[in-house]
Amino acid sequence: MTGFGVSYALPALVAALVGVAPAGTAGAVGGLLNAVRQVGATLGVVVMGAAVAAGTGSALLMSAAVCAIAWFVFARGR
């Protein structure tokens, strides 16, 4: 589900950011987006790994809730 959500949202996010970037900075904006995306993915893996290692049974439920909230926010266009 998470992979599908990222694959579904990323092209629209890139188009929106590059579309509003000042003239001549679209490449820098795209590069910054990719760097932030990779850092966010790394931190997400760290947090979920720590939750699973700590023995919390709700780690997958927490991940599903975050994905559902993100989908709801992006689907509404906010």
GITAFEN-V372794 format. One line per field, one symbol per residue. ss: DSSP state (@ for helix, = for strand, . for the rest). phi: phi as a letter, one per 40 degrees, with the letter a starting at -180 (. if undefined). psi: psi as a letter, one per 40 degrees, with the letter a starting at -180 (. if undefined). A space follows every 50 residues. Layout:
# GITAFEN-V372794
ss: ???
phi: ???
psi: ???
This chain:
# GITAFEN-V372794
ss: .@@@@@@@@@@@@@@@@@@@.....@@@@@@@@@@@@@@@@@@@@@@@@@ @@@.....@@@@@@@@@@@@@@@@@...
phi: .ccccccccccccccccccbcddgbcccccccdccccccccccccccccc ccccgcccccccccccccccccccccgb
psi: dddddddddddddddddddeiiheeddddddddddddddddddddddddd dddeeheedddddddddddddddddef.
